[in-house]
Amino acid sequence: MIVVDDHDLFRGNLVELLEERGIRVVGQAALAADAIRQASELDPDVVLMDLSMPGMSGIEATQRLAAAAPLVRVLALTVVADDRHVLDALLAGACGYLLKESSIDQIIEGIKAAARGESVISPRIASRLVRRLRAPDEAEHGLGGADLTPREHQVLELLARGMDNTEIARELNLSQHTVKNHVSSILVKLQVENRIQAAVRAVRGGLL
């Protein structure tokens, strides 16, 4: 993975903690442009991206990475928790959003989830995001029912609340494999790349 943050001390300490816990860090960068170059050269599974950096923002860098290296998963890690930054980062292609106040265990779990192709967002941020997206000026029309089955609607609602597959399986009394299949079907039907974008699009389209 690659760690991107313009604060040298924070970045260095984080890299050290990650490597101590068995996370292989193949690169680090203080600027978004350097991160994009390294991602193209090193082909990491995950890029841990700060959003507030001089020059190109982490959000713009996430958009460029999504276009240039679509297999690289971008996980936002930042002090910025306002609704607009969260929404912009997720719509730009980030697979998750963590705050720097998160514990090292939470950050590592987020990295591992991203590497598995899953998405992670804290329930606190997820609930705020849903409230923001339900505001009238954020409405998006044209999804209709999106041909989702009743069970897929249930899964989508729990997904939008920030639950992972294990929690959804427990809530609905399903196997994790079944939940994974439902999530995959939802992504296809909503024409999005990850579960967080699915929640964003579903709320904006009035499905939730």
Beta strands, then each sheet from edge to edge (+ up, - down):
strand 1: 2-4
strand 2: 27-29
strand 3: 46-49
strand 4: 73-78
strand 5: 96-99
strand 6: 120-121
sheet 1: 2+ 1+ 3+ 4+ 5+ 6+
end
